[in-house]
Amino acid sequence: MFESKKKWAQKSAVSEVLGTVLLLGMAVIIFSSLIIYVMSATDRDDSSPNLDLVGYIGGDDRQVIIEHRGGESLDLKNVVIYVNKGVVDQFTVTFDKEGKPSQGSINNGRNGRWDIGGYYSYDFGENIQHWQVEVIIVDQISNSIIMSGVVNTGIDNYLSIDDTQVDFSWTPGMPLVGENIKFTGEVTITQNGRTINGAGFVTDWGWGFEDGTGSGQICHHSYSSWGAKTVTLTVTYDPSVFNCTEPFTNSTTKTVTVYQGPVAAFTWNPRWPYVGQKVNFTSTSTPPQLAGSGEISQYKWTFGDGQSITSEKWAEHVYAKVDIYKVTLTVSAVVNDRTLTNSTSNYVTVNASIPVDFPYADLDNSKTYTPGDIDVSVWMCDGTFDTNTSKTVDGRVWNAISGIGLVIPSTAYGGTYGDGEPRGECNPDVMNFQADTHVIVDASLSAQHITIKAHDIYLSYSNPISIDPIEGGGDKSGLTLEANGNISAAGTSFDTSELGNLNINIDVKADGFIDLTDSYFKTHQSGGGHATTSFSIDSLADDVI
């Protein structure tokens, strides 16, 4: 929009200054709506009309409008309006004695005069928001230019592909895997030595990210892997500014390097520690990829019991009570002056302490047992037990009962020898193990039904239980684990197999927690028939993991 409030007389002919005014109008172009005053260097002629005229583009972006906002009434028959849409559409408007324009229309032109509130408008018949539109109004009586300026800024001629430049930027400049990246498209138009923002000429922004697409001048994207990524921006222009009817496109391609920050990971040993037992934590974290420095500089361990330390990639900790603890490792690395962090968490199950004289003496899980001189049984594959053990072997039913604790060591392979071959005398119909404190299974047991009852049950062997059911066995085939305290079976598998119609019941019950992390039950059946397995897992503490 522009406005003229003071008018200066032009003593020379108007025709001699129009060229100068047009050049001045182009020279003052800046790319927004403007209020522009154009003044000659001559003396003021008091006969020049004194009025306020404002020029702007109509709301539909098709019309140029000149509005009388205040001052003197203007005799229209003495007015000439020059309108320029760049250099491609230039015309002159004159008025007859009734005030009717030769082009366009005017309202409130009563008695051939232009009064306050009246306005002249001209419809170009197309959208002119991209074009530079200039207006000059001359009063012929006073021989003066009463208004001159740029109504709308833009191009002054049709574009060619050489006039357009497509570019884009992104932030952050060093994006990470999974990080939200903001892409911003840019279009510039260079014409006759001047450059303007060409975003308004674009009707569509299309993005190609190798692993997806996007749209809009501003587009967001993230990557799931690190490395060099090719990004292409294709823009589609309004065809009218190219003086054509078909859409016109232009594109640019850049390479965006996506960095992988450090990825935290860790292991711990022993995997199922006891209260008071030292737990060793080891970071297995991955350092940054495509990074300037690339090394992890800090390891922060949070143990889930209110304690934490910052150390190297190794840490030690001792837990004081039975619980399931969330352990978190946070690693940090500096990449090109940017500090990157990543965290991961695992749950560590801490079981009750083993009695001092319990034969499972090697707390570092080295599979070495030292039987003590107390009422503890160690069931062996040949059917023998240690001293002071209550045991019965009644046909195919084997029982092992201890007043304190019971250990089934790695030397007891259950239904197989050490090389995995079957061993018939170790595959009874029923196995019952019961102890007042703990039952520790570090061997593979095989029977039609296995029952283990104790205060705490620990299955430390990777494949401790194999059910060899009888066809249609119902309650006679399955597994029962009952604990007054906790059951720890993390990382173990339970296998059922053989032929025929199988009905297998698996019941796991504890008053404390049940840890089945990374455990699974596997049932496979062959030779016809069908297999049915029912599961019941119940923790009174509502802690099943």
Buried (B, 14 or more C-beta within 10 A) or exposed (E): BBBBBEBBBBEEEBEEBBEEBBEBBBEEBEEEEBEBBBEBEEEEBEEBBEBBBBBBBBEEBBBBBBBBBEBBBBBBBBBBBBBBBBEEEEEEBBBEEEBBBEEBEBEBBEEBBBBBEBBBBBBBEEBBBBBBBBBBBBBEEBBBBBBBBBBBBBBBBBBEEEBBBBEBEBEEEBBBBEBEBEBBBBBBBBBEEEEBEBBBBBEEBBBBBBEEEBEEBEBEBBBEEBBEBEBBBBBBBBEBBBEEEEEBBBEBEBEBEBBBBBBBBBEBEBBBBBBBBEBBBBBEBBBBBBBEEBEBEBBBBBBBBEEBEEBEBEBEBBBEEBBBBEBBBBBBBBBEEBEBEBEBEBEBBBBBBBBEEBBBEEBEBEEEBEBBEBBBBBBBBEEEBBEEBEBEEEEEBBBBBBBBBBBBBBBBBBBBEEEEEEBEEBBBBBBBBBBBBBBBBBBBBBBBBBBBBBBBBBBBBEBBBBBBBBEEBEEBBBBBBBBBBBBBBBBBBBBBBBEBBBBBBBBBBBBBBBBBBEBEBEBEBEEEEEBEBEEEBEBEEEBBE
